[in-house]
Amino acid sequence: MKVVVTGATGNVGGAIVRALAADEQVTEILGLARRLPESSEPKTTYAVADVGEDDLVPHLQGADVVIHTAWLFQPTHSPMVTWQANAVGSVRLFEAAAAAGAKALVHTSSVGAYSPAHGEYVDESWPTHSVPHAAYGREKAYAERALDTIEARHPELRVVRMRPGFIFQRTSASAQKRLMAGPFVPTSLLRPGRLPVVPWPAGLKIQTMHSDDVGEAFRLVALSEEARGAYNVASDPVVDAEVMGQVLGARVVQVPGAAARIALQALWHLHLVPAEPPLMDLVMGLPLLDTSRIRALGWTPRVPADDALREVLAGMADHAGGDSPNQAPDTAASRLDEVASGVGEKSTPAG
């Protein structure tokens, strides 16, 4: 079986490649990315491809399964750039998979595609209109609508939509810091016990998981001919103020969400953080994911959600990274580059 993975050098794509490479059913993996890694997994070759611009059909010829994880998270100050890469790029990838005759298409959607549910549990039937003024949610929701069209036009194509929560691992720590926090956060303070008090937006609840558990979920749906439709993917426990306090060894003080958003808006406009203010609106309204459907396929997460969070925070404190360019460790030079290019202005892909 041949599998093509877009965004193959990113946090999610890399974990999927590792899981597939360990499966005897998979004979060949082609990883597509904007930049190539320094090392390779067994049975895996890599090619440079930009889903938003390049001809994708030649890369997908002969693929049994196409897995789409490529996603551009920045520049948050230039939404048309991410729209071209993510919304238009996804449509181009979906159409190329159908044109190349792939048997299955697995798309990385997100909990962020769901319409707000404010911490209530939802299954896969919950609407996927997201929060349209947040670029990430708008693009994820658009990709869901594009998949509706692909399914209608190509009933022979098995289509799967994966909707995971927040995905963490040590080697993605520096990359995720660059995506969300920027160069000015003193990461040494993320070690347990360093901060006596931590602010937390009142009512915020999120679900986190380890990248390896997500990779295993993708392996299961990619190789199961019975897997179709949407699957929520998340681990326990739910991360709330209490759990965050335990992870950081600190007293958590809940602050009004409106106050936190005002602070984020000021920092974003000053180019001090890369995360755009509407992203907080999206996060504050996120549902909690009912994962019964993916568990029915035999998926069980091995890493508790709070341990995955501990791992990535420790990785940030240690400036840890991976061997692909977009997962590179945090250094003084990389932080200077972020500042020089304008925080939130530099294109930062998932792979």
Steps between C-alpha positions, in 0.01 A plus 500: 500500500629845404410800717570865422513743793499878451662710771709192572770683696264671745377415847204294377633386163824374650314295761280350228803403293656328802182302568462396137866402466460252786204325332576199280201574276662823386765439236573855387459849645549825311529803723424838342621817670611851417839423657676166533608335827855401585409134562246250373274230637513144357316449169471879465619743235438874496425755231462877505146613421283799589132401501398859430698535178661183360363230270407228747360226275842354402589459868172321574507254210484142626404598855254276679450757777565875506528663844484879509660677797679796335388829655643851515450664841665834430511782392203586722522863384455394136188279489495469120834320514368232737173483304688413181708235674228348718159549340603508133786256563265248660258519207789449257622199697151344521445540127845364421438192715180427307667567164793271587263214581578470870278256685480697825547859614562581867480869592628661818212714616487622859295560811533859376272419206204451733248770572523632859372273778680663797641191667206266437566154356407451133519210257590518131151621401558844659508780236839595357458874434767598754551868587522670159694807610788278618721409204580151630135413557385660175751298300426171679126549447554578131701180458209306653262648240746418223503139621120495480532580130774245440293227665197587288698507175719196572301236690770245412747692721500402868516830691597531868506820707708494817408761761763497775554729794834664584795279400831509686839328515845602619653537154226746395548720807706778344286504185180533702653776709577688177145443377313612810723686744779660299858592594440704815355235733758397766462125459707419809196607700305206356682255725279377788520721806661798327179704489314548829186626325371429147207686338240283322199626303189420701308201364769391255517123444715333236598149400860410432672184383836362396602507134576126502143423607371715214733322260354167608144627447590605146663163434183322605266701276741496207528121498141412591276480194201535731609841630301784346371838607614702801686391813562702815840431657596606853646371825403541866503682734347825378743786564334768712626744763550223757697274266713788375584587860612143562712494183677827582512449876339839545190668634271582209299821510208512261469829313209624286529380143430853373799635691725228362383578147568872540852420614555264207367757255744762624796260485407381151464852359841582648650191330599352835305173458400315179157370610220720364227620743210319322679173569422551867130538415521165325682330788264635766202353316648160419298187567632195678532199272308177542751242372276194501519457124881482467520276807263257328777445244728386782677829570605564859739785587813390682604841633266688738411850387671670793822304438501612136466857624783450750720362223456794265542760776821329615612498136437874474703560816782290352475664153440152354425434135513247219712437193281672242536873429155595628555299821844648566605564861458846648822703492601861551546527123152365428345743747684791338372381163143503633541857621673617181231349274217634716340270757202333335617602151724210401347199321506208742375173349398176665724325251 
